Amino acid sequence: MFAAMPASAQTMTMPDGSKMDMKAMAPKPAPSKARAPAAKPKAEAKPADKPVAAPAATPEPAPEMPMPMPPAASVAPMPMPMPEKDAAPSAAAMDMSNMGAMAMTGLFGAYPMTRDASGTSWQPDAAPHEGLHATWGDWMLMGHARLMGIYDNQSGPRGASQTFAAGMVMGMARRDFAGGDTLNFRAMLSPDPLMGRRGYPLLLANGETADGETPLLDRQHPHDLFMELSGSYSHKFDDRNAVYLYLGYPGEPALGPPAFMHRASAMDDPAAPITHHWLDSTHITFGVATLGWVRDDWKLELSQFTGREPDQHRFNFDSPRMDSTAARVSWNPDSHWSLQASWGHLNSPEQLEPGLDETRYTASATYAAALGSEGFIAATLGWGLKSISDGQRLNGLFAEAEYKPAALWTLFSRAEWEQNAELVPGRVSPVKDFTIGGIRDFALDEHWKIGLGALYAFDGAPAGAGYGSTPHGSMAFVRLIAD
């Protein structure tokens, strides 16, 4: 309601001298919807009555008029404060939550961190990245463990049975600098030496020695206690180019595809490939220096390393010789594929044949893809050629795959063929192997799983070599994974 204006306030003189009736402009009260009682007629004022002046009152403010609003689609929400993306915790704080989904570049260039595999090798960007991640000051830490208890039975006169432990435990510490450089340290250990110097039974496998006098045949040698102790430093020039230096003692030179226990297509198969010494047996080398250049999705590498394979003493460090050379080119054309071709000259690789050198050629292609929300598939096709200084040229081929129809189920298979000059003395024999198996995991908590698995291998052995009529192998195993 508005109070009545005094007479002097009911008109306003305008600049042009005209008068404006302010009373006429006063807002009218809104009509009430309720029915008002009948008004009583006013009594006429008597002439003697004097008008009573109303007390001066501050006029009530005019009702606010609604302001026109823009269309809803054009109204921007008020920005909310967000935490800084790169804010680092204090040096004393350690966040042990899983950080696997962090957006972070790879160790050697501006590519996804999932591309990095064993040593300096690459795998498809779509491959899974396993590990427990944490931060400590300016460092990112990562740990991963995969331990197995295995019962192994290989048939025939050249086979045997054995129960043993295998696997690996890995730790990594990484620091990124403001200019884009990256410093990384990695350590990997294995319980393999506990199985003994003779390793485990595996028909058609060969390589290295258990006693320094006789070769290991139809057995897979154990890995050394220290599988990798390495450091690397990369310098990124821009989003397309980077260079890096990798040093390992032991480490892995730029030769072949990722080591079989790190390949997305083979990491759940507990048995080593029989083509191991055609493609990736250099993954434990006592003395490695690799210089590499990354440009977009290409990588060129040159390694100087020790050609001699580890000896039978699995708990020690062999002498670094740095007498061999390897080169590798890698290309990831998209997120699903990783291809490599490599060459290496190994000086006196075999302890029992110190006078023989070997030139090795390898090529491989790996495919990986997610299937639905939990499924996954990975496959690798690889070829290796050993050209030995005595004139022998021995080829090896393999094709392997892993399929996860669900998060806790895994099926795997591998087919191999090679030309072998050691299983039957004095002749080169073509041999082959086909393996199929599976694992059922059970989640213990967010980061720990226990699994039960088995495999069966069909072996194509040389005729008349004492393998029996239907050589085969089988394994049953339990494993524990932390990732």
C-alpha positions in Angstrom: 0.0 0.0 0.0 1.1 3.5 -0.6 0.5 6.5 1.7 -1.3 9.5 0.3 1.0 12.1 -1.1 0.9 15.6 0.2 -0.5 18.2 -2.2 2.9 19.7 -2.9 4.3 16.3 -3.9 1.5 15.4 -6.3 2.9 17.4 -9.2 6.4 17.8 -10.6 7.6 20.6 -12.7 9.5 19.3 -15.8 12.4 21.0 -17.5 10.1 22.4 -20.2 7.8 24.0 -17.6 5.0 21.5 -17.9 3.5 19.8 -14.9 3.4 16.0 -14.4 0.7 14.5 -12.3 2.5 12.2 -9.9 -0.7 10.9 -8.3 -1.8 9.5 -11.6 1.4 7.6 -11.9 1.2 6.0 -8.5 0.7 2.2 -8.8 -2.8 0.9 -8.1 -3.2 -1.9 -5.5 -3.8 -5.2 -7.1 -7.4 -6.4 -6.9 -8.1 -9.0 -4.4 -9.8 -12.2 -5.5 -11.6 -12.5 -2.2 -15.1 -10.9 -2.0 -14.8 -7.7 0.1 -17.6 -6.7 2.6 -19.9 -3.9 1.5 -18.4 -0.5 2.2 -20.3 1.8 4.5 -21.2 5.2 3.1 -18.8 7.9 4.2 -20.1 10.7 6.4 -20.0 14.1 4.8 -17.3 16.3 6.3 -18.6 19.3 8.2 -17.4 22.7 7.2 -15.9 23.2 10.6 -13.8 20.2 10.3 -10.2 20.9 9.5 -8.3 18.5 7.4 -5.8 16.6 9.5 -2.4 16.5 7.9 -1.1 13.0 7.5 2.3 12.5 9.0 5.2 12.5 6.6 6.0 9.0 5.6 8.7 7.5 3.4 7.0 6.1 0.3 7.2 2.3 0.0 9.6 1.3 -2.8 8.0 0.4 -6.1 7.5 -3.3 -6.6 10.4 -4.8 -8.5 9.7 -5.4 -12.1 10.7 -8.9 -13.4 13.9 -8.7 -15.4 14.0 -10.5 -18.8 16.2 -13.7 -18.5 18.2 -15.2 -21.4 17.2 -18.6 -22.7 18.2 -21.4 -20.4 20.7 -22.8 -22.9 22.7 -19.6 -22.8 23.0 -19.4 -19.0 26.5 -20.5 -18.0 26.9 -22.2 -14.7 29.0 -20.6 -12.1 32.5 -22.1 -12.3 33.4 -24.2 -9.2 37.0 -24.2 -7.8 38.8 -27.4 -8.9 41.9 -28.9 -7.4 45.1 -28.3 -9.3 45.7 -31.2 -11.7 49.4 -31.5 -10.9 49.4 -30.7 -7.2 51.8 -33.0 -5.5 51.4 -34.3 -2.0 53.9 -33.6 0.7 57.0 -35.7 0.8 55.8 -37.6 3.9 52.5 -38.5 2.4 52.0 -41.6 0.4 48.7 -42.3 -1.4 48.4 -46.1 -1.8 45.2 -45.9 -3.8 45.2 -47.4 -7.3 46.1 -44.7 -9.9 46.0 -46.9 -12.9 43.6 -44.5 -14.6 46.0 -41.6 -14.4 46.7 -39.8 -17.6 50.4 -40.0 -17.9 52.8 -40.2 -20.8 55.2 -43.1 -21.5 58.7 -43.3 -20.2 60.4 -42.3 -23.5 58.0 -39.9 -25.2 54.6 -38.2 -25.5 52.6 -41.4 -25.9 50.3 -43.3 -23.5 52.1 -45.0 -20.6 50.3 -48.3 -21.4 52.6 -48.6 -24.5 55.7 -49.4 -22.4 56.5 -53.1 -21.9 59.7 -54.9 -20.8 63.0 -53.1 -21.2 62.4 -50.4 -23.8 60.0 -52.4 -25.9 56.6 -51.4 -27.0 53.2 -53.0 -26.9 49.8 -51.8 -28.2 48.4 -48.7 -26.3 45.2 -50.8 -25.7 47.1 -53.4 -23.7 46.2 -53.5 -20.0 48.4 -51.6 -17.5 48.8 -53.6 -14.3 50.3 -52.4 -11.0 49.8 -50.8 -7.7 50.5 -47.0 -8.0 51.4 -44.5 -5.3 53.0 -41.1 -5.0 55.7 -40.0 -2.7 56.7 -36.4 -3.0 57.7 -35.8 -6.6 58.0 -39.5 -7.3 55.4 -41.9 -8.7 55.9 -45.5 -7.5 54.5 -48.7 -9.1 54.6 -52.3 -7.8 53.5 -55.5 -9.4 53.8 -59.2 -8.3 52.9 -62.4 -10.1 53.9 -65.6 -8.2 53.0 -69.2 -9.1 53.2 -72.6 -7.6 53.3 -75.2 -10.5 53.0 -78.9 -10.9 54.6 -79.9 -14.2 54.4 -83.3 -16.0 56.1 -84.0 -19.3 55.6 -87.4 -20.9 57.9 -90.0 -22.3 61.4 -91.1 -21.7 62.7 -87.6 -22.2 60.1 -86.0 -19.9 59.9 -85.7 -16.1 57.7 -84.3 -13.3 58.4 -81.5 -10.9 56.8 -79.1 -8.5 58.3 -75.6 -8.4 57.7 -71.9 -7.8 58.1 -69.2 -10.5 57.1 -65.6 -11.2 58.4 -62.1 -10.6 58.1 -59.1 -8.3 58.7 -55.7 -9.9 59.1 -52.2 -8.5 59.4 -48.8 -10.4 60.1 -45.2 -9.3 59.5 -42.4 -11.7 60.0 -38.7 -11.6 58.8 -36.1 -14.2 60.5 -32.7 -14.5 58.9 -29.4 -15.5 60.6 -29.3 -18.8 59.2 -32.7 -19.8 62.2 -34.9 -18.9 61.6 -38.2 -17.1 63.9 -40.2 -14.8 62.9 -43.8 -14.1 64.3 -46.7 -12.1 63.1 -50.3 -12.3 63.9 -53.5 -10.4 62.6 -57.0 -11.0 63.3 -60.1 -9.1 62.3 -63.8 -9.6 62.0 -66.8 -7.3 63.1 -69.1 -10.2 66.6 -69.9 -8.7 64.8 -71.7 -5.9 63.7 -74.4 -8.4 67.4 -75.5 -8.9 69.9 -74.9 -11.7 68.3 -77.4 -14.0 65.1 -75.4 -14.2 61.8 -77.3 -15.0 60.8 -80.0 -17.5 59.7 -78.7 -20.9 59.8 -80.9 -23.9 61.6 -79.5 -27.0 63.1 -76.6 -25.0 66.9 -76.0 -25.1 69.4 -73.3 -24.1 72.0 -72.5 -21.5 73.5 -75.0 -19.0 72.9 -76.2 -15.5 76.5 -77.2 -14.6 78.8 -75.4 -17.1 79.5 -78.7 -18.9 76.3 -80.1 -20.5 73.5 -78.2 -22.3 70.0 -78.1 -20.9 67.7 -80.1 -23.2 63.9 -80.6 -22.8 64.1 -78.3 -19.8 63.6 -74.5 -19.4 66.4 -72.8 -17.5 65.5 -70.8 -14.4 65.8 -67.0 -14.6 68.3 -65.2 -12.4 67.3 -63.7 -9.1 67.9 -60.2 -10.4 66.0 -60.1 -13.7 66.4 -56.3 -14.1 68.1 -53.4 -12.4 67.8 -50.5 -14.7 67.6 -46.7 -15.0 66.5 -44.5 -17.9 66.4 -40.8 -18.6 64.4 -39.2 -21.5 64.4 -35.7 -22.8 61.3 -34.5 -24.7 62.0 -31.8 -27.3 58.3 -31.3 -28.1 55.1 -33.4 -28.4 56.6 -35.3 -31.4 60.3 -35.9 -30.6 62.2 -37.3 -27.6 65.5 -39.1 -27.0 66.4 -41.4 -24.1 69.2 -43.4 -22.5 68.6 -46.7 -20.9 71.2 -48.6 -18.7 70.7 -52.0 -17.2 72.7 -54.4 -15.1 70.9 -56.6 -15.8 68.7 -55.2 -18.4 67.1 -55.9 -21.8 68.6 -54.7 -25.1 66.6 -53.5 -28.1 66.2 -57.0 -29.7 63.0 -58.8 -30.2 59.4 -58.3 -29.0 58.6 -57.8 -25.3 59.7 -60.7 -23.1 57.1 -63.5 -23.0 56.2 -62.9 -19.3 55.4 -59.3 -20.2 53.6 -59.7 -23.5 49.9 -59.1 -23.3 49.3 -62.2 -25.4 51.4 -64.5 -23.2 51.7 -63.2 -19.6 49.1 -65.7 -18.3 50.8 -68.8 -19.7 53.3 -70.2 -17.1 55.3 -72.1 -19.7 58.1 -70.5 -21.6 57.9 -70.6 -25.4 60.2 -73.2 -27.1 61.1 -70.3 -29.5 62.4 -68.3 -26.5 66.0 -68.4 -27.8 65.0 -67.3 -31.2 63.3 -64.1 -30.2 63.5 -62.8 -26.6 66.1 -64.7 -24.6 68.2 -61.5 -24.2 65.7 -60.0 -21.8 68.2 -60.8 -18.9 71.5 -59.4 -20.0 74.3 -58.4 -17.6 75.3 -55.1 -19.1 73.1 -53.0 -21.5 73.2 -49.4 -22.8 70.5 -48.3 -25.2 70.1 -45.0 -27.0 66.7 -44.3 -28.5 64.8 -41.7 -30.5 61.0 -41.4 -30.5 59.2 -39.5 -33.2 55.4 -39.6 -33.0 54.5 -43.4 -33.1 58.0 -44.5 -34.4 61.0 -45.5 -32.3 64.6 -46.2 -33.3 67.0 -47.8 -30.9 70.6 -48.9 -30.8 72.0 -51.1 -28.0 75.5 -52.1 -26.9 75.3 -55.1 -24.6 76.8 -58.4 -23.3 76.2 -61.2 -25.8 77.0 -64.1 -23.4 73.8 -65.6 -21.8 73.7 -65.8 -18.0 75.7 -68.7 -16.5 74.4 -71.4 -14.1 75.0 -69.3 -11.0 71.6 -67.7 -10.7 72.1 -65.6 -7.5 75.1 -63.6 -8.7 76.0 -60.9 -11.2 77.9 -62.0 -14.4 80.7 -59.9 -15.7 79.6 -57.2 -18.2 81.4 -57.5 -21.6 79.5 -55.0 -23.7 80.7 -56.8 -26.8 77.5 -57.1 -28.9 75.2 -54.7 -30.8 71.5 -54.6 -31.6 69.1 -52.2 -33.4 65.3 -52.1 -33.4 62.6 -50.1 -35.1 59.1 -50.1 -33.6 55.9 -48.6 -34.9 52.4 -48.3 -33.3 50.1 -47.3 -36.2 47.1 -47.1 -33.9 46.1 -48.0 -30.4 45.5 -51.7 -31.3 48.8 -52.6 -33.0 52.5 -52.7 -32.2 55.1 -53.8 -34.7 58.8 -54.3 -34.4 61.7 -55.5 -36.5 65.2 -55.9 -35.0 68.7 -57.2 -35.7 71.4 -58.2 -33.3 75.0 -59.5 -33.4 75.7 -61.6 -30.3 79.3 -62.3 -29.5 79.8 -65.8 -28.1 76.3 -66.2 -26.6 76.7 -69.8 -25.6 78.9 -70.7 -22.7 79.5 -74.2 -24.0 80.3 -73.0 -27.5 82.5 -69.9 -26.9 83.9 -69.9 -30.4 80.5 -69.4 -32.1 78.9 -66.0 -32.7 75.2 -65.5 -33.7 73.4 -62.9 -35.8 69.7 -62.7 -34.9 66.8 -61.2 -36.9 63.3 -60.9 -35.5 60.0 -59.4 -36.5 56.7 -59.4 -34.7 53.2 -57.9 -34.7 50.9 -57.6 -31.6 47.2 -56.8 -31.6 45.2 -55.9 -28.5 41.6 -54.7 -27.9 39.0 -54.5 -25.2 35.8 -56.5 -25.6 32.9 -54.9 -23.9 33.2 -53.6 -20.3 35.4 -56.5 -19.0 36.6 -58.6 -21.9 39.9 -58.4 -23.7 41.9 -60.1 -26.4 45.6 -59.9 -27.4 47.5 -61.8 -30.1 51.1 -61.9 -31.3 52.7 -63.3 -34.4 56.5 -63.5 -34.4 59.5 -64.8 -36.4 63.1 -65.2 -35.5 66.2 -66.3 -37.4 69.5 -67.4 -35.8 72.4 -67.2 -38.2 75.3 -69.0 -36.5 78.9 -68.4 -37.5 79.3 -72.2 -38.3 76.9 -71.7 -41.2 73.6 -72.9 -39.7 70.5 -70.8 -40.3 67.7 -71.7 -37.9 64.1 -70.3 -38.2 61.5 -70.1 -35.5 57.8 -69.0 -35.7 55.1 -68.6 -33.1 51.5 -67.4 -32.8 49.9 -66.9 -29.5 46.7 -65.3 -28.0 44.9 -64.6 -24.8 41.2 -64.1 -24.5 39.4 -62.8 -21.4 35.6 -63.2 -21.8 35.2 -61.7 -18.3 37.4 -60.0 -15.8 38.2 -63.2 -13.8 38.5 -65.7 -16.7 41.4 -66.2 -19.1 41.9 -68.6 -22.0 45.3 -68.8 -23.7 47.0 -70.7 -26.5 50.3 -70.8 -28.4 51.5 -72.6 -31.6 55.2 -72.8 -32.4 57.5 -74.2 -35.0 61.3 -74.1 -35.2 64.4 -75.7 -36.7 66.4 -77.1 -33.8 70.1 -78.2 -34.0 70.5 -79.3 -30.4 67.8 -81.8 -29.5 69.2 -84.4 -31.9 73.0 -84.2 -32.2 74.3 -83.9 -35.7 71.1 -82.9 -37.4 68.7 -80.0 -37.8 65.2 -81.2 -36.8 61.9 -79.3 -37.3 59.8 -79.5 -34.1 56.5 -78.0 -33.2 54.3 -77.4 -30.1 50.7 -76.4 -29.5 49.5 -75.3 -26.1 46.0 -74.5 -24.8 45.0 -73.6 -21.2 42.9 -71.4 -19.0 42.7 -69.7 -15.6 39.9 -68.8 -13.2 40.8 -66.0 -10.8 39.1 -65.1 -7.5 39.3 -61.5 -6.2 40.6 -61.3 -2.7 40.2 -57.5 -2.6 40.6 -54.6 -4.9 44.3 -55.3 -5.7 44.8 -59.0 -4.9 43.7 -62.1 -6.9 44.3 -65.8 -6.5 43.8 -68.0 -9.5 43.7 -71.7 -10.5 44.8 -72.8 -13.9 45.9 -75.6 -16.1 47.4 -76.2 -19.6 48.0 -79.1 -22.0 50.7 -79.1 -24.7 50.8 -81.3 -27.8 54.4 -81.8 -29.0 55.6 -82.6 -32.5 59.1 -84.1 -31.7 61.7 -85.5 -34.1 61.1 -89.1 -35.1 63.4 -91.6 -33.5 64.7 -89.2 -30.9 63.3 -91.1 -27.9 60.3 -88.9 -27.2 57.7 -91.7 -27.4 54.7 -92.0 -29.7 52.6 -89.1 -28.4 54.8 -86.6 -26.5 52.8 -84.1 -24.5 53.1 -82.0 -21.4 50.7 -80.6 -18.8 50.7 -78.2 -15.9 48.4 -77.4 -13.1 49.1 -74.2 -11.1 47.9 -71.7 -8.5 49.0 -68.1 -8.7 48.8 -64.9 -6.7 48.7 -61.5 -8.4 49.0 -58.0 -6.9 48.1 -55.2 -9.2 
